[in-house]
Amino acid sequence: MSDDQFLQGTWTKLSEVAVKGAQYNSRERQPHPKCLQGTRVDLLKYIHGFLDDTEKNRLIWLHGTAGVGKSAVAFTVADKMKDLKVREETNVEKRLAGTFFFSRKHTKRCTAGYFFATLVYQLATNFSSIRNDVNRAIRDNPALLDPDTPLCDQMEALFLKPLRKLQLRLRGCPPLSFIVDALDE
């Protein structure tokens, strides 16, 4: 088996493990909660301004009681970010690098075991330049795709190493965004 065939096989395995229903716009999540036009304008403006700031860490923790609209805000932000390009000359590379919307109702979305595999699958789909790095990590340690593998191992090998390489290539570009919703579920 050639190296290319092996890498394609690992990509296929990652594709099978990644939870498509966790993506912000999946059919599994319909109807999608979103902010109505003209609502939460100040909050959305603040979030987008924060996400555009290249000088700050961009971790936003939106919290509140159940039913106040956190998922609607997360969906609305993700929906806007999906259309923003990393560079003007590209049509593929978008600033929305990945999303994971947890849910108690769905087996693979109520645990963190599939979290990093899903995010890196979306990231490498958006930025094909890291796909081989992701494939090699899986080739070197196939257990990374097992949801029972320690999260710190998955995070470092599957997610952070490829992300660091991508970060070097994208220096000077607007920051990428990952949106996670319902982490407490």
C-alpha positions as CSV (number, residue, x, y, z in Angstrom):
1,M,0.0,0.0,0.0
2,S,1.4,3.4,-1.0
3,D,1.8,6.2,1.5
4,D,-0.9,8.2,-0.4
5,Q,-3.4,5.3,-0.2
6,F,-2.6,4.9,3.5
7,L,-3.1,8.6,4.2
8,Q,-6.4,8.5,2.2
9,G,-7.5,5.6,4.4
10,T,-6.8,7.5,7.6
11,W,-8.8,10.5,6.2
12,T,-11.7,8.1,5.5
13,K,-11.5,6.8,9.1
14,L,-11.5,10.4,10.5
15,S,-14.4,11.2,8.3
16,E,-16.4,8.3,9.7
17,V,-15.5,9.3,13.3
18,A,-16.3,13.0,13.0
19,V,-19.7,13.8,14.2
20,K,-21.5,15.6,11.3
21,G,-24.5,16.3,13.5
22,A,-22.3,18.5,15.8
23,Q,-21.8,21.1,13.0
24,Y,-23.7,24.2,13.6
25,N,-25.8,23.9,10.5
26,S,-26.4,20.2,10.4
27,R,-29.8,18.8,9.5
28,E,-29.8,17.0,12.9
29,R,-30.1,20.4,14.7
30,Q,-33.1,21.8,12.7
31,P,-34.8,24.0,13.1
32,H,-31.7,26.1,13.8
33,P,-32.0,28.5,16.6
34,K,-30.8,31.9,15.4
35,C,-31.1,35.5,16.5
36,L,-33.9,37.4,14.8
37,Q,-33.0,40.4,12.7
38,G,-32.4,43.4,14.9
39,T,-32.1,41.4,18.2
40,R,-29.0,41.1,20.3
41,V,-27.3,43.6,18.1
42,D,-24.9,44.9,20.8
43,L,-23.9,41.5,22.0
44,L,-23.2,40.3,18.4
45,K,-21.3,43.4,17.6
46,Y,-19.2,42.9,20.8
47,I,-18.5,39.2,19.9
48,H,-17.5,39.9,16.3
49,G,-15.3,42.8,17.4
50,F,-13.6,40.5,19.9
51,L,-13.1,37.8,17.3
52,D,-11.6,40.3,14.8
53,D,-9.1,41.6,17.3
54,T,-5.7,40.1,16.4
55,E,-4.0,41.3,19.6
56,K,-6.2,39.5,22.2
57,N,-6.9,35.9,23.1
58,R,-10.2,35.1,21.6
59,L,-12.0,33.0,24.1
60,I,-15.5,34.0,24.8
61,W,-17.6,32.2,27.3
62,L,-21.2,33.0,26.9
63,H,-23.2,31.8,29.9
64,G,-26.7,32.1,31.2
65,T,-29.6,30.0,32.3
66,A,-31.3,27.5,30.0
67,G,-33.5,29.1,27.4
68,V,-31.9,32.6,27.3
69,G,-30.7,32.1,23.7
70,K,-27.0,31.1,24.0
71,S,-27.4,28.5,21.2
72,A,-29.1,31.1,19.0
73,V,-26.2,33.5,19.5
74,A,-23.7,30.7,18.8
75,F,-25.5,29.7,15.6
76,T,-25.8,33.3,14.4
77,V,-22.1,34.0,15.0
78,A,-21.1,30.8,13.3
79,D,-23.4,31.6,10.3
80,K,-21.7,34.9,9.8
81,M,-18.1,33.6,10.3
82,K,-18.6,30.9,7.7
83,D,-18.8,33.6,5.0
84,L,-15.7,35.5,6.1
85,K,-12.5,34.6,4.2
86,V,-9.1,34.3,5.8
87,R,-7.6,36.0,2.8
88,E,-9.4,37.9,0.1
89,E,-7.9,35.8,-2.7
90,T,-9.2,32.5,-1.4
91,N,-12.6,31.0,-1.8
92,V,-12.0,28.0,0.3
93,E,-10.3,29.0,3.5
94,K,-12.9,30.5,5.8
95,R,-12.5,32.0,9.3
96,L,-15.0,29.5,10.8
97,A,-12.6,26.7,11.5
98,G,-14.9,24.4,13.2
99,T,-18.0,24.0,15.4
100,F,-19.3,21.4,17.9
101,F,-22.8,21.7,19.3
102,F,-23.2,19.3,22.2
103,S,-26.6,17.7,22.9
104,R,-27.8,15.3,25.6
105,K,-30.1,13.7,23.0
106,H,-27.4,12.3,20.7
107,T,-24.9,9.7,21.8
108,K,-21.9,11.1,20.0
109,R,-22.7,14.7,20.9
110,C,-23.2,14.2,24.6
111,T,-19.6,13.2,25.2
112,A,-16.2,14.9,24.6
113,G,-14.8,11.7,23.1
114,Y,-15.5,12.8,19.5
115,F,-14.9,16.5,20.1
116,F,-11.3,16.9,18.8
117,A,-11.7,14.4,15.9
118,T,-14.7,16.4,14.7
119,L,-13.1,19.8,15.0
120,V,-9.9,18.7,13.3
121,Y,-11.9,17.1,10.5
122,Q,-13.6,20.4,9.9
123,L,-10.4,22.3,10.2
124,A,-8.5,20.1,7.7
125,T,-11.5,20.2,5.3
126,N,-11.3,24.0,5.4
127,F,-7.5,24.1,5.3
128,S,-6.2,21.2,3.2
129,S,-2.6,22.2,3.9
130,I,-2.8,20.4,7.2
131,R,-4.6,17.3,6.0
132,N,-1.4,15.3,5.7
133,D,-0.3,16.3,9.2
134,V,-3.6,15.1,10.6
135,N,-3.4,11.9,8.6
136,R,0.2,11.2,9.8
137,A,-0.9,11.7,13.4
138,I,-3.6,9.1,13.0
139,R,-1.2,6.8,11.1
140,D,1.3,7.0,14.0
141,N,-1.4,6.5,16.6
142,P,-4.7,5.1,15.3
143,A,-6.1,5.1,18.9
144,L,-6.5,8.9,18.6
145,L,-9.8,8.2,16.9
146,D,-11.0,6.1,19.8
147,P,-13.4,8.2,21.9
148,D,-12.0,6.5,25.0
149,T,-8.4,7.8,24.3
150,P,-7.5,10.5,26.9
151,L,-8.7,13.9,25.6
152,C,-5.3,15.5,26.3
153,D,-3.7,13.0,23.9
154,Q,-6.3,13.7,21.2
155,M,-6.1,17.5,21.8
156,E,-2.3,17.6,21.4
157,A,-1.7,15.2,18.5
158,L,-4.9,15.6,16.5
159,F,-5.7,19.2,17.1
160,L,-3.0,21.5,18.5
161,K,0.0,20.2,16.4
162,P,-1.7,20.8,13.1
163,L,-3.3,24.0,14.3
164,R,0.2,25.4,15.3
165,K,1.5,24.7,11.8
166,L,-1.5,26.4,10.3
167,Q,-1.1,29.3,12.6
168,L,2.5,29.9,11.3
169,R,1.2,29.9,7.7
170,L,-1.7,32.3,8.5
171,R,0.4,34.8,10.4
172,G,-1.0,38.3,9.7
173,C,-4.4,37.0,8.7
174,P,-7.6,37.5,10.6
175,P,-8.0,34.9,13.4
176,L,-9.9,31.7,13.0
177,S,-12.9,30.8,15.1
178,F,-14.1,27.6,16.7
179,I,-17.6,27.7,18.2
180,V,-18.6,25.2,20.9
181,D,-22.2,25.2,22.2
182,A,-23.7,23.4,25.2
183,L,-20.5,22.2,26.6
184,D,-22.3,21.4,29.9
185,E,-24.5,18.8,28.2
